[in-house]
Amino acid sequence: MTATSVRLMHGAQQATPSQSPDSKQEISNKFDKTDWATTEVETTTIPIVSEEKARTAVQFAFKYSNRELTTRFKVKAIVGFGANGVILAAIDSLSMSNVAIKIIYKAKSQLNQQQPPPKEISSLVSLNEKCRSKSILRAHCAWQDRLHFYLVTNLFGSNWVKSNLLEPLMFKLQYSNATLFHSFPVSNGASDLWAWSTMHRSTGNSVLLSSCLPSDAVKHIARSCFTAVAEMHESGFYHGDIKLENILVQKTHDDIRPNIMIADFGQTDCVEYRIMHYGTVEMSAPEFCSDSPFNNTAVIEAAWIDGRSADVFALGMVLFLLLSENGLLPAIISDGGRGYHDLLALNNGKFPFYDDEIVGFGEISLNLVNGMCRVDPAERFTLQQALKHKWFN
């Protein structure tokens, strides 16, 4: 199914009586009496932790979206979970392709109601219609039930951390004419750029006595990421939450040339709409500081931040993390408390990295990072400029 024909159904189709659980039957396990409303992220007290909430969500998904999860898709495993949802690996019986099914938790106010699709779904569908980049996830279909939204995309990424296997999820569902047992392996998201870099730093420490990442691989990954996000920008969209965890990495036959995929589009929007805040505070550009002239809501003409330039800054920070010896963010970000004008004055408009943070960068790579992370967005590189930088030659 192409991206332009993605189904944004108002509700999951009703399963036939032989497929759906009897309305009087409940999921038979320790979560039978879970008050789902008390597990929502928005509540001040969260009695169910992320992993347990994910396990509960999968069981309710099989109860309320039974037809989709047992007829069209064959679920193979739980491969990741976080604050807003859980990801299943599955096979699509229509295309016989591997897919990822993201179960997105509804807010407490949305439970038991049909709702417009969340931004994570609608933005990706709109982006897919305009941008055909091979390095951006593609939506296959989407639906919702009383508790969740569901987004099906291509399955992408390799497992870079082998020790992340958790206890399998096992449960049974009582149907009108049978009881079915389900068992799924569970792991928690080890296919992103953070996991790739962690694995390589660990290997380098133990074998080469160095935690630096392989320079050729870093250069290839950076070029691939810059190109993918540049294609988004050219299609009229910004991402809004670039970070290591939102870049998936997949092995190829060549260790220094892994494939990447940009993921997680919950903050994505059209470039003509101003971006109010970046998805992750630590990756936010200086123009989001409260004293920034670009963030002055008292002067409406000044209160406009270009999401594309904010993406460039975040990608510059991603490059900094990959090039740094320890993989840590600059101390001035970790310490916090600096305003826009302080940052602008500290290093003549360049982002103020400390000397011990850029050991081993080299003049050319540091020039690229500085150009992408300029404090004033008007002086910052575009991605087209970054891709033409001599560091890539």
C-alpha positions as CSV (number, residue, x, y, z in Angstrom):
1,M,0.0,0.0,0.0
2,T,1.5,3.4,-1.0
3,A,1.8,6.3,1.4
4,T,-0.8,8.3,-0.4
5,S,-3.4,5.5,0.1
6,V,-2.8,5.2,3.9
7,R,-6.0,4.4,5.8
8,L,-6.7,6.8,8.6
9,M,-9.7,4.8,9.8
10,H,-12.0,6.4,12.4
11,G,-12.1,3.0,14.2
12,A,-10.8,-0.5,14.0
13,Q,-13.0,-2.9,12.1
14,Q,-15.2,-5.2,14.2
15,A,-13.9,-8.7,14.3
16,T,-16.2,-11.6,13.5
17,P,-17.6,-13.4,16.5
18,S,-15.2,-16.3,15.9
19,Q,-12.3,-13.9,16.1
20,S,-13.1,-11.4,18.7
21,P,-13.1,-12.0,22.5
22,D,-16.6,-12.5,24.0
23,S,-17.8,-9.2,25.4
24,K,-18.2,-10.8,28.8
25,Q,-14.7,-12.3,28.8
26,E,-11.6,-10.5,30.0
27,I,-7.9,-10.9,29.3
28,S,-6.8,-13.7,31.6
29,N,-3.8,-12.6,33.5
30,K,-2.7,-10.3,36.3
31,F,-3.7,-7.2,34.4
32,D,-7.4,-8.2,34.3
33,K,-8.5,-5.5,36.7
34,T,-6.1,-2.7,35.6
35,D,-7.6,0.7,35.7
36,W,-6.3,1.9,32.3
37,A,-6.9,5.5,33.1
38,T,-4.5,5.5,36.0
39,T,-1.6,4.4,33.7
40,E,-1.7,7.5,31.4
41,V,1.4,9.6,31.1
42,E,-0.4,12.8,32.0
43,T,-1.2,11.7,35.5
44,T,1.0,12.8,38.4
45,T,1.1,9.3,39.8
46,I,2.0,6.5,37.5
47,P,1.5,3.1,39.2
48,I,2.5,1.1,36.1
49,V,6.1,1.6,34.8
50,S,6.8,1.9,31.1
51,E,7.6,-1.8,30.5
52,E,4.6,-3.0,32.4
53,K,2.4,-0.5,30.7
54,A,3.7,-1.7,27.4
55,R,2.9,-5.3,28.2
56,T,-0.6,-4.3,29.3
57,A,-1.1,-2.3,26.1
58,V,-0.2,-5.2,23.9
59,Q,-2.8,-7.4,25.6
60,F,-5.5,-4.8,25.3
61,A,-4.5,-4.3,21.6
62,F,-5.2,-7.9,20.9
63,K,-8.5,-7.6,22.6
64,Y,-9.8,-4.4,20.9
65,S,-7.9,-4.6,17.6
66,N,-8.2,-8.4,17.2
67,R,-8.9,-8.5,13.5
68,E,-6.0,-6.4,12.5
69,L,-3.5,-8.1,14.8
70,T,-4.5,-11.7,14.0
71,T,-5.8,-11.5,10.4
72,R,-3.8,-9.0,8.3
73,F,-0.7,-8.9,10.5
74,K,1.2,-11.7,12.2
75,V,2.9,-10.2,15.3
76,K,6.3,-11.7,16.0
77,A,7.8,-9.7,18.9
78,I,7.7,-6.6,21.0
79,V,10.8,-4.6,19.9
80,G,10.6,-1.3,21.8
81,F,8.6,0.8,24.2
82,G,8.6,4.3,25.7
83,A,6.5,7.0,27.3
84,N,4.0,7.2,24.6
85,G,3.7,3.7,23.1
86,V,5.1,0.3,22.2
87,I,6.4,-1.1,18.9
88,L,5.6,-4.6,17.5
89,A,7.5,-6.4,14.8
90,A,5.1,-8.1,12.4
91,I,4.6,-9.5,9.0
92,D,2.0,-7.9,6.7
93,S,0.0,-10.8,5.0
94,L,-1.0,-8.5,2.1
95,S,2.6,-7.6,1.0
96,M,4.5,-10.4,2.9
97,S,6.8,-7.7,4.1
98,N,8.2,-7.0,7.6
99,V,6.5,-4.1,9.3
100,A,6.6,-2.2,12.6
101,I,3.3,-1.6,14.3
102,K,3.4,1.3,16.8
103,I,0.7,1.3,19.5
104,I,0.3,4.9,20.6
105,Y,-1.4,5.4,23.9
106,K,-4.4,7.7,23.9
107,A,-4.6,10.4,26.4
108,K,-7.0,9.9,29.3
109,S,-9.4,12.4,27.8
110,Q,-9.4,10.4,24.5
111,L,-10.3,7.0,25.9
112,N,-13.3,5.2,24.5
113,Q,-13.7,8.0,21.8
114,Q,-13.0,8.2,18.1
115,Q,-10.4,10.9,17.7
116,P,-8.5,12.6,14.8
117,P,-5.1,10.9,14.3
118,P,-2.3,12.3,16.4
119,K,0.4,14.5,14.8
120,E,2.8,11.6,14.7
121,I,0.5,9.8,12.2
122,S,-0.9,12.8,10.3
123,S,2.5,14.5,9.8
124,L,4.1,11.3,8.5
125,V,1.3,10.7,6.1
126,S,1.5,14.3,4.8
127,L,5.3,14.1,4.6
128,N,5.2,10.8,2.7
129,E,2.9,12.4,0.1
130,K,5.5,15.1,-0.6
131,C,8.8,13.5,0.1
132,R,10.0,10.2,-1.4
133,S,13.3,9.9,0.5
134,K,14.4,6.3,1.0
135,S,15.7,7.3,4.4
136,I,12.4,8.4,5.9
137,L,9.9,6.0,7.4
138,R,6.8,5.3,5.3
139,A,3.3,4.9,6.7
140,H,1.5,1.8,5.4
141,C,-1.8,2.1,7.3
142,A,-3.3,3.5,10.5
143,W,-6.3,2.9,12.7
144,Q,-7.6,3.4,16.3
145,D,-9.6,1.6,18.9
146,R,-10.9,2.6,22.3
147,L,-7.5,2.8,24.0
148,H,-4.9,3.3,21.3
149,F,-3.9,4.7,17.9
150,Y,-1.9,2.3,15.6
151,L,0.6,3.3,13.0
152,V,2.1,0.7,10.6
153,T,5.5,1.5,9.0
154,N,8.3,-0.3,7.4
155,L,10.4,-2.3,9.9
156,F,14.0,-1.0,10.0
157,G,17.1,-1.3,12.1
158,S,19.5,-3.8,13.5
159,N,19.8,-4.9,17.1
160,W,23.0,-3.3,18.3
161,V,22.7,-4.2,22.0
162,K,22.4,-7.9,22.5
163,S,21.8,-7.8,26.2
164,N,18.4,-6.0,26.1
165,L,16.2,-9.1,26.0
166,L,13.5,-9.0,28.7
167,E,11.1,-11.6,30.0
168,P,8.7,-12.8,27.2
169,L,5.1,-11.7,27.3
170,M,2.7,-14.6,27.7
171,F,-1.1,-14.3,28.0
172,K,-4.3,-15.9,26.9
173,L,-7.5,-14.6,25.4
174,Q,-10.9,-16.3,25.8
175,Y,-12.8,-16.4,22.5
176,S,-16.4,-17.4,22.0
177,N,-15.3,-20.8,20.7
178,A,-11.7,-21.2,21.9
179,T,-8.9,-20.1,24.2
180,L,-5.8,-18.9,22.4
181,F,-2.4,-18.5,24.1
182,H,0.1,-15.8,22.9
183,S,3.8,-15.6,23.6
184,F,6.1,-12.8,22.3
185,P,9.8,-12.1,22.9
186,V,10.3,-8.6,24.4
187,S,13.2,-6.2,23.9
188,N,13.6,-2.5,24.3
189,G,14.7,-0.5,21.2
190,A,18.3,-1.1,20.4
191,S,18.3,-0.2,16.7
192,D,18.9,3.6,16.9
193,L,22.0,5.7,16.5
194,W,22.5,5.8,20.3
195,A,22.7,2.0,20.4
196,W,25.0,1.9,17.4
197,S,27.4,4.4,18.9
198,T,27.3,2.7,22.4
199,M,28.2,-0.6,20.9
200,H,31.1,0.8,18.8
201,R,32.5,2.8,21.7
202,S,32.3,-0.3,23.9
203,T,34.1,-2.4,21.2
204,G,36.7,0.3,20.7
205,N,37.4,0.5,24.4
206,S,37.9,-3.2,24.8
207,V,39.8,-3.8,21.5
208,L,41.5,-0.6,20.5
209,L,41.6,1.1,23.9
210,S,39.8,4.1,22.4
211,S,36.2,5.1,22.7
212,C,36.2,7.2,19.5
213,L,33.9,6.1,16.8
214,P,35.2,4.9,13.3
215,S,35.6,8.1,11.3
216,D,34.5,6.7,8.0
217,A,31.3,5.3,9.4
218,V,30.6,8.6,11.2
219,K,31.1,10.5,8.0
220,H,28.8,8.2,6.1
221,I,26.1,8.3,8.7
222,A,26.3,12.1,8.9
223,R,26.0,12.5,5.1
224,S,23.0,10.1,5.1
225,C,21.2,12.0,7.9
226,F,21.9,15.4,6.5
227,T,20.6,14.3,3.1
228,A,17.4,12.8,4.5
229,V,16.5,15.9,6.6
230,A,17.5,18.2,3.7
231,E,15.0,16.3,1.5
232,M,12.4,16.9,4.2
233,H,13.2,20.6,4.2
234,E,13.0,20.8,0.4
235,S,9.6,19.1,0.6
236,G,8.3,21.9,3.0
237,F,8.7,20.1,6.4
238,Y,10.9,20.3,9.4
239,H,11.4,17.3,11.7
240,G,11.4,19.1,15.1
241,D,13.0,16.4,17.2
242,I,16.4,15.3,15.7
243,K,18.5,13.2,18.2
244,L,20.4,9.9,18.3
245,E,17.3,8.0,19.4
246,N,15.3,9.1,16.4
247,I,17.8,7.9,13.8
248,L,17.6,4.1,13.1
249,V,20.6,2.3,11.9
250,Q,20.8,-1.0,10.0
251,K,23.7,-3.2,9.2
252,T,24.9,-3.7,5.6
253,H,27.6,-5.9,4.1
254,D,30.0,-2.9,4.6
255,D,30.6,-2.1,8.3
256,I,31.5,1.5,7.6
257,R,28.4,2.2,5.5
258,P,25.3,1.3,7.5
259,N,21.9,2.4,6.3
260,I,19.9,5.0,8.3
261,M,16.3,5.9,8.6
262,I,14.8,9.1,10.2
263,A,11.9,8.2,12.6
264,D,9.5,9.7,15.1
265,F,7.5,12.5,13.5
266,G,5.5,13.7,16.5
267,Q,7.0,17.2,16.3
268,T,7.1,17.4,12.5
269,D,5.2,20.2,10.7
270,C,5.1,22.4,7.6
271,V,7.8,25.0,7.5
272,E,5.4,27.9,7.2
273,Y,4.2,27.1,10.8
274,R,6.5,28.5,13.5
275,I,7.9,26.0,15.9
276,M,7.2,26.8,19.5
277,H,9.6,24.4,21.1
278,Y,12.0,21.6,20.0
279,G,11.1,18.0,20.8
280,T,14.1,17.4,23.1
281,V,15.3,20.3,25.3
282,E,19.0,19.2,25.2
283,M,19.0,19.4,21.4
284,S,17.2,22.7,21.3
285,A,18.9,25.6,19.4
286,P,19.7,28.8,21.3
287,E,16.8,30.7,19.6
288,F,14.4,28.7,21.9
289,C,15.9,30.5,25.0
290,S,13.4,32.6,26.8
291,D,15.5,35.8,26.1
292,S,15.9,35.1,22.4
293,P,14.7,37.8,20.0
294,F,13.2,35.0,17.9
295,N,11.1,33.7,20.9
296,N,9.7,37.0,22.0
297,T,5.9,36.4,22.1
298,A,5.3,40.0,23.2
299,V,6.4,41.1,19.7
300,I,4.4,38.9,17.4
301,E,6.6,39.8,14.3
302,A,9.7,38.5,16.1
303,A,8.1,35.4,17.5
304,W,9.0,33.1,14.7
305,I,11.6,30.3,14.7
306,D,12.4,28.4,11.5
307,G,12.2,24.7,12.3
308,R,14.6,23.9,9.5
309,S,17.4,25.9,11.1
310,A,16.6,24.3,14.5
311,D,17.0,20.9,12.7
312,V,20.4,22.0,11.5
313,F,21.5,22.9,15.0
314,A,20.3,19.5,16.3
315,L,22.1,17.7,13.5
316,G,25.2,19.7,14.4
317,M,24.9,18.4,18.0
318,V,24.4,14.8,16.7
319,L,27.7,15.2,14.7
320,F,29.3,16.6,17.9
321,L,28.2,13.6,19.8
322,L,29.5,11.2,17.2
323,L,32.9,13.0,16.9
324,S,33.5,13.5,20.6
325,E,35.7,11.2,22.6
326,N,33.1,10.4,25.3
327,G,29.8,10.8,23.4
328,L,28.5,13.4,25.9
329,L,26.7,16.7,25.1
330,P,28.6,19.9,25.7
331,A,28.9,20.8,29.3
332,I,27.2,24.2,28.8
333,I,24.0,22.3,27.7
334,S,24.2,19.9,30.6
335,D,24.7,22.7,33.1
336,G,21.9,24.8,31.7
337,G,21.0,28.3,32.8
338,R,22.6,30.2,29.9
339,G,20.5,32.6,27.9
340,Y,20.7,33.5,24.2
341,H,22.7,36.7,24.7
342,D,25.2,34.9,27.0
343,L,25.7,32.2,24.4
344,L,26.1,34.8,21.6
345,A,28.8,36.7,23.5
346,L,30.9,33.7,24.9
347,N,32.6,32.7,21.7
348,N,32.1,35.4,19.1
349,G,28.8,33.8,17.9
350,K,30.1,30.3,17.8
351,F,28.5,27.8,20.2
352,P,30.8,27.7,23.3
353,F,32.4,24.3,23.3
354,Y,35.1,23.8,25.9
355,D,38.6,22.9,24.7
356,D,38.6,19.5,26.3
357,E,35.3,18.6,24.6
358,I,36.8,19.0,21.1
359,V,40.0,17.2,21.5
360,G,40.8,15.2,18.4
361,F,38.1,16.9,16.2
362,G,40.5,18.4,13.7
363,E,40.2,21.9,12.2
364,I,37.9,20.8,9.3
365,S,35.4,18.8,11.3
366,L,35.2,21.5,14.0
367,N,34.6,24.1,11.3
368,L,31.6,22.1,10.2
369,V,30.2,21.6,13.7
370,N,30.7,25.3,14.4
371,G,28.9,26.3,11.2
372,M,25.9,24.1,12.0
373,C,25.7,25.2,15.6
374,R,26.1,29.0,15.3
375,V,24.1,30.8,18.0
376,D,22.4,33.2,15.6
377,P,20.3,31.1,13.2
378,A,20.8,33.7,10.5
379,E,24.6,32.8,10.5
380,R,24.0,29.0,10.7
381,F,24.7,26.7,7.8
382,T,21.9,25.3,5.7
383,L,22.0,21.6,5.1
384,Q,23.0,22.2,1.5
385,Q,26.0,24.1,2.7
386,A,26.8,21.4,5.3
387,L,26.7,18.7,2.6
388,K,29.1,20.7,0.4
389,H,31.6,21.1,3.3
390,K,35.1,20.0,2.6
391,W,34.9,17.5,5.5
392,F,32.9,15.2,3.3
393,N,35.4,15.3,0.5
